[in-house]
Structures are given as C-alpha cells and as structure tokens.
Amino acid sequence: MKIILLYNPTAGDEDFPLEKIVNSLEEQGGRVLAQSTKEEKFEKVFDLIFDLIVIAGGDGTVEKILLELRDTDIPIAILPFGNANNIAGSLGLKTDYQNIVQKFNDKKFHQLSIGKFVTPEEKGWFIEGVGWGIFTALLLQIEREEKKTVDSSSKVKFGLKNLRKLPDELPTNNYKIELDGKDYSGEYLWVEVMNTKRLGPQLELAPDADHSDEYLDVMLIEKSQKSELKDFLKSQKKAFSPSPFKTIKAKKIKIKTHLPFHVDDEFYHHNTLYEGTPEVTLSLTPHKLKILKN
C-alpha cells in the first residue's frame, strides 16, 4: 500500500512527530513517502501513483491540500496538528495515526463537499466558509498584527479576544441576498456562508451543517441580535459552545455588496470599479472527497 504523507513541520505548539508517524504507518504495512508542505513545488508528489493521502497539519495545510485535490477519488486521511483544527473538528476526527491502514481497508469514509465562489473578477474554492462583516474584520486585524504574533496558538486567543469587541465597533451594512431564488436582503452585522460546522477560532457557527449534503448553511445576524451575538462570543471564553443562531440551507447563493469578504482564512476585496454592485455567487461542486473516518 503506497501512502503519501503531506505534513507541516511547524504545525501546532510542539515538535512535529514525523518519525513516529512514518514508523507507525510502515509497521501497519504502508510504503510511505513523506513530503513537507513547506518545500517549493511539493505538489509534484501528486504525479506519483499512490493509494492513500495522509495530511498532517492545521486548517491552513488541510485546506490547501484538499483544494489542490478537489477532484480526486483517492481516499484522504486527516491528522489534526494545528490549534483550531476546524475541519477535523467538524468531521469528528482526532490525531489517530495508529490505525489508518485498517480504516482504509474498512472503506468507511466521510463525504466532504467543496464550495465554489464566483465574482466578476475571479472564481475559487473553499472548505470552511465565505463571509462578510465581523469575521472578515477580524482577519484584517490578524493580518495587521501578523508580525507581532510570535506563535500560531496566540491567533486563537487573539481571535476570541477581538471578536468580542467587534459587535460594538462595526456598523450594520446593507446586503442584497438571494438564497435559492428567495430574497433575504437587509441590514446585517454578520453574513457567513458555511460549508463545515466550524470556522475561525473554533467557532461552531453551523452546528447542523452536513458536510456531505448539497446545501450550504447561511447565517444572517441582524442589528437586533447584537446582544445575543455578544453573549455567544463571550461564552466562548469559558467553553466552545455551538451558535444559537439558526442557519438557512441553500444550494445557490447570490450576495451583492462592495464590502470585502473572506474565503476560509483569506481576505478578499473587489479590485475593479463596476457599474452597480459586484455580486458573489456561492454553491457546492458535485464531486465529494472521501475522508477516512475515525
């Protein structure tokens, strides 16, 4: 059995246990090729013939690889070694590499949908979600503070701390929103379109999201819900709890606004001036990835 192990050597707070993982996979009968995702042109390993892909790292590493392999039928195992681990958390996965070959032989998989966004300027794909408002503002703050951030674990703490301030600091904005042909336009503090259950600093914004279905989950928070939002964000300080806000399931989403937005943990803004308001269209691709279950 040929296994490609893609790993981020700087993931998490501790030294990455590369030797332990490789030895374990080989003891299980695998022939392992380990490839660091920090090396240039690491994607060339995908030209090889293999039976299983193992991704070891945080959400950034997992997202990068899953989107690179968004059309593959090869099974994928995820080993969460980051600090937020939202994708693994949404799928109920743990860092268990001792039984990967057995899981592969059992052929028990999660089906993971891939999101697609299209703007007048470009198109792309996402795993966790796309949104406007509070989380986008947080990503902009993190980008500005990046040079001062010494270790990645502080990003989660920084995120939670600053999210709690944003409901009072940010205004509501007007959005033209269409969900499967129905009009949901209005003034919102936060608009988030979720593919997985969790986003950002371990925020479970879509607890009812099904990563294998044909729907995205849309969270729309109005000004009248500011107090409830502040209570939710404040509660994350003690324990990570699911969002109390209901989401709307939709297959095709159209959102018009000049405001910047995020795609997973990347910040986007419209670069071109248009006549009228630019539109972002969101949907799921038909193909689903096969992710090994725990």
RACOR-V11201 format. One record per residue. RES is the residue in one letter. OMEGA is omega in degrees with one decimal (* if undefined). D_LAST is the distance of its C-alpha to the last C-alpha in Angstrom with 2 decimals. Layout:
BEGIN
res: <RES	RES>
omega: <OMEGA	OMEGA>
d_last: <D_LAST	D_LAST>
END
This chain:
BEGIN
res: <M	K	I	I	L	L	Y	N	P	T	A	G	D	E	D	F	P	L	E	K	I	V	N	S	L	E	E	Q	G	G	R	V	L	A	Q	S	T	K	E	E	K	F	E	K	V	F	D	L	I	F	D	L	I	V	I	A	G	G	D	G	T	V	E	K	I	L	L	E	L	R	D	T	D	I	P	I	A	I	L	P	F	G	N	A	N	N	I	A	G	S	L	G	L	K	T	D	Y	Q	N	I	V	Q	K	F	N	D	K	K	F	H	Q	L	S	I	G	K	F	V	T	P	E	E	K	G	W	F	I	E	G	V	G	W	G	I	F	T	A	L	L	L	Q	I	E	R	E	E	K	K	T	V	D	S	S	S	K	V	K	F	G	L	K	N	L	R	K	L	P	D	E	L	P	T	N	N	Y	K	I	E	L	D	G	K	D	Y	S	G	E	Y	L	W	V	E	V	M	N	T	K	R	L	G	P	Q	L	E	L	A	P	D	A	D	H	S	D	E	Y	L	D	V	M	L	I	E	K	S	Q	K	S	E	L	K	D	F	L	K	S	Q	K	K	A	F	S	P	S	P	F	K	T	I	K	A	K	K	I	K	I	K	T	H	L	P	F	H	V	D	D	E	F	Y	H	H	N	T	L	Y	E	G	T	P	E	V	T	L	S	L	T	P	H	K	L	K	I	L	K	N>
omega: <-176.7	-176.8	169.3	177.2	176.9	-173.3	173.8	-175.2	-179.3	-177.7	174.8	-175.7	-175.9	177.6	-178.6	-175.3	-175.1	-176.4	179.7	-178.8	-179.5	-179.9	179.9	-179.5	179.2	175.8	177.9	178.1	-179.5	169.8	-165.3	168.4	-179.9	-177.1	176.4	177.8	177.9	-179.9	178.4	177.4	178.1	-177.6	179.9	179.4	-179.4	176.9	-179.4	176.8	-178.5	-177.2	-174.6	174.3	174.9	179.2	179.8	-179.2	177.8	-175.5	179.8	179.0	-178.0	179.5	-177.8	-177.7	-179.1	179.1	175.5	-176.5	-170.2	-179.6	-173.8	172.4	179.8	177.5	-177.7	173.4	-179.9	174.6	-175.5	179.2	179.3	-179.8	177.1	178.3	-177.2	-178.2	178.1	179.1	178.4	-178.8	-179.5	-176.9	177.3	-179.0	-178.1	-179.5	-177.1	-175.7	-175.0	-178.4	178.0	177.8	178.4	-179.9	179.2	178.0	176.1	-172.3	161.4	171.5	-176.4	177.7	176.8	178.6	177.9	174.1	179.6	174.4	175.8	-175.8	-172.3	171.8	-179.6	-174.3	179.9	178.5	-174.8	-177.1	178.4	-177.6	-179.2	175.0	-165.7	-176.9	175.7	177.0	177.9	179.0	176.9	176.7	179.6	178.7	-180.0	-177.1	-171.2	-177.1	-179.5	-177.3	-174.6	-178.4	-174.3	-178.2	-179.2	178.9	178.6	178.8	177.6	-178.7	-179.3	-179.0	-175.8	175.6	-177.6	-179.6	-167.3	179.1	178.8	-175.1	-175.7	176.3	168.6	179.2	-179.0	178.6	168.6	-171.9	176.3	179.4	-177.2	175.8	-179.6	-176.1	175.5	-177.9	179.4	178.3	-177.6	172.0	-172.1	174.8	-178.6	177.1	-170.6	170.3	174.8	-177.8	-170.2	-176.7	171.6	-178.8	176.9	176.9	178.4	-174.3	-178.3	-176.0	-179.9	-178.9	176.9	-175.0	-179.1	-176.0	-176.5	-173.8	165.9	179.7	-173.9	176.8	179.5	-177.6	-177.9	179.1	-179.0	-179.3	-176.6	-178.3	178.7	178.1	179.3	178.1	178.9	-179.0	178.4	-178.1	-178.7	-179.4	-178.3	-179.3	179.4	-177.3	-178.4	-179.7	176.0	-175.0	178.9	176.1	179.2	179.9	-178.3	178.8	-179.0	-173.3	176.3	-179.4	179.2	176.0	175.4	-173.7	173.4	-178.9	176.8	171.1	-168.4	-179.7	178.6	-178.2	-179.7	170.2	-178.8	-174.4	-172.3	175.1	-177.9	164.6	-175.1	-175.7	179.7	-177.4	172.6	178.1	-176.6	178.7	176.0	175.6	-177.3	-175.1	177.6	177.6	177.8	-177.5	-179.4	174.9	173.2	*>
d_last: <19.28	20.05	17.63	18.76	17.40	18.64	18.90	20.96	22.86	23.97	20.73	20.43	23.06	22.80	23.42	20.67	19.51	20.05	21.54	18.83	16.10	18.55	19.63	16.22	15.48	19.03	18.83	16.05	18.65	18.08	21.10	20.23	22.24	21.56	23.06	23.72	23.65	26.74	28.88	31.12	30.36	26.91	26.18	28.36	25.47	24.37	27.60	26.31	24.75	21.09	18.16	15.16	15.17	13.26	14.22	14.57	16.56	17.31	17.75	20.94	19.56	16.56	19.08	21.62	19.57	18.03	21.59	23.05	20.86	21.13	22.68	20.57	19.01	17.22	13.38	12.02	9.27	9.65	10.24	11.98	15.24	17.59	19.21	18.39	14.99	15.66	13.67	10.34	11.57	12.55	9.24	7.62	5.84	7.01	9.05	7.47	9.60	10.79	8.76	8.53	11.49	10.44	7.46	10.35	12.72	10.97	11.35	8.75	8.94	9.61	13.34	14.60	18.35	20.63	23.61	27.14	30.15	33.78	36.77	40.40	39.73	36.37	33.04	29.50	25.84	23.35	19.69	20.05	23.60	27.36	29.87	33.34	34.81	33.30	30.15	32.18	34.83	32.35	31.20	34.89	35.44	32.60	34.13	37.49	36.18	34.06	36.70	36.89	33.17	32.72	28.97	26.02	24.92	28.25	27.38	25.13	27.99	30.56	28.80	28.63	32.17	33.70	31.94	33.69	37.03	36.66	37.34	40.84	41.41	40.48	42.56	41.40	41.81	42.67	40.25	40.94	37.75	37.23	34.13	34.35	38.13	38.47	40.12	38.38	40.67	41.66	41.63	38.23	37.06	33.57	32.19	28.50	26.80	23.03	20.40	17.35	17.53	18.33	21.04	23.06	23.01	19.94	22.00	20.25	23.01	21.52	19.44	19.97	19.00	17.07	15.74	16.26	19.79	23.16	24.04	24.18	24.65	27.94	28.90	32.69	34.14	37.90	40.45	40.89	37.27	37.81	38.06	34.82	33.11	34.55	33.34	29.77	29.83	31.59	29.01	26.29	28.29	27.38	23.84	21.71	22.44	21.99	25.00	27.71	28.97	28.55	27.41	28.98	27.03	28.79	28.54	31.41	32.37	35.60	36.48	39.88	40.70	42.16	39.74	37.22	33.53	30.18	27.55	24.24	25.75	28.84	32.27	34.41	37.96	40.43	42.79	45.37	47.94	47.97	50.34	48.40	44.90	42.05	39.27	35.54	33.83	30.08	27.98	24.81	24.93	24.52	21.97	18.21	15.72	12.82	9.61	6.68	3.81	0.00>
END
